[in-house]
Amino acid sequence: MNWFWLLLSYLIMETIINVVFHIVSRKLKSDENRILSVFKGLLERIFLITGLVLGFPQVIIAFGALKIGTRFQRNSKISNDYFLIGNFISLMAALIFSQLAVLLLT
């Protein structure tokens, strides 16, 4: 039964995050591909959540390094603001959900 609540809470979290990202991207008038951004965000959070639930907090360092490495070529202030806000929201969601997962699975 805990798996049901875990999956349900993950789906609710992803829905909330994507609504927030949609609002932020509209306010910043981001020109990034929305579907690609959603897919990348899902992969990021799955990577972070898996690492945190399995007891490897070093995934946060790896996540940061990968994100920094992929951003050296862009100079747009809007893109950089969206990037920073998106990363903070993804990281916070992954931390909260990983703790919820640990709580529900123990």
C-alpha positions as CSV (number, residue, x, y, z in Angstrom):
1,M,0.0,0.0,0.0
2,N,2.9,2.4,0.7
3,W,3.9,2.1,-3.0
4,F,0.5,3.4,-4.0
5,W,1.0,6.5,-1.8
6,L,4.6,6.9,-3.0
7,L,3.5,6.9,-6.6
8,L,0.6,9.1,-6.0
9,S,2.7,11.7,-4.1
10,Y,5.3,11.6,-6.9
11,L,2.6,12.3,-9.5
12,I,1.2,15.2,-7.4
13,M,4.6,16.6,-6.9
14,E,5.4,16.5,-10.6
15,T,2.1,18.2,-11.4
16,I,2.7,21.0,-9.0
17,I,6.3,21.5,-10.2
18,N,5.2,21.6,-13.9
19,V,2.5,24.2,-13.1
20,V,5.1,26.3,-11.3
21,F,7.6,25.9,-14.1
22,H,4.9,26.9,-16.6
23,I,4.1,30.1,-14.6
24,V,7.8,31.0,-14.2
25,S,8.5,30.4,-17.9
26,R,5.6,32.6,-19.0
27,K,6.6,35.4,-16.6
28,L,10.2,35.2,-17.9
29,K,9.0,34.8,-21.5
30,S,11.3,31.8,-21.9
31,D,11.8,30.5,-25.4
32,E,13.0,27.1,-24.3
33,N,11.3,24.0,-25.7
34,R,8.7,23.2,-23.1
35,I,8.4,19.4,-23.7
36,L,12.2,19.0,-23.7
37,S,12.4,21.0,-20.4
38,V,9.8,18.9,-18.8
39,F,11.5,15.7,-19.9
40,K,14.9,16.9,-18.6
41,G,13.4,18.0,-15.3
42,L,11.8,14.5,-14.8
43,L,15.1,12.9,-15.5
44,E,16.9,15.2,-13.1
45,R,14.5,14.6,-10.3
46,I,14.5,10.8,-10.8
47,F,18.3,10.9,-10.7
48,L,18.3,13.0,-7.5
49,I,15.5,11.1,-5.7
50,T,17.0,7.7,-6.5
51,G,20.4,8.8,-5.2
52,L,19.0,10.3,-2.1
53,V,16.7,7.4,-1.3
54,L,19.6,5.0,-1.7
55,G,21.7,7.0,0.7
56,F,24.1,8.7,-1.7
57,P,23.8,12.5,-1.1
58,Q,26.8,12.9,-3.4
59,V,24.3,12.9,-6.3
60,I,23.6,16.6,-5.4
61,I,27.3,17.4,-6.2
62,A,27.2,15.4,-9.4
63,F,23.9,17.1,-10.3
64,G,25.5,20.5,-9.8
65,A,28.6,19.7,-11.7
66,L,26.6,18.4,-14.7
67,K,24.3,21.4,-14.7
68,I,27.2,23.9,-14.5
69,G,29.0,22.0,-17.3
70,T,26.0,22.3,-19.6
71,R,25.5,26.1,-19.1
72,F,28.8,27.6,-20.2
73,Q,27.6,28.5,-23.7
74,R,24.5,30.5,-22.9
75,N,24.5,34.2,-22.1
76,S,20.8,35.0,-22.0
77,K,19.7,36.5,-18.6
78,I,16.2,35.1,-19.0
79,S,17.5,31.6,-19.7
80,N,19.9,31.9,-16.7
81,D,17.2,33.0,-14.4
82,Y,14.9,30.2,-15.5
83,F,17.8,27.8,-15.2
84,L,18.6,28.9,-11.6
85,I,14.9,28.9,-10.4
86,G,14.3,25.5,-12.1
87,N,17.3,23.9,-10.5
88,F,16.4,25.1,-7.0
89,I,12.8,23.9,-7.4
90,S,14.0,20.5,-8.8
91,L,16.5,20.0,-6.0
92,M,14.0,21.0,-3.3
93,A,11.4,18.7,-4.7
94,A,13.8,15.8,-4.9
95,L,15.0,16.3,-1.3
96,I,11.4,16.5,0.0
97,F,10.2,13.5,-2.0
98,S,13.2,11.4,-1.1
99,Q,12.5,12.0,2.6
100,L,8.8,11.1,2.0
101,A,9.9,8.0,0.1
102,V,12.1,6.9,3.0
103,L,9.2,7.6,5.4
104,L,6.7,5.6,3.4
105,L,9.0,2.7,2.7
106,T,10.1,2.1,6.3
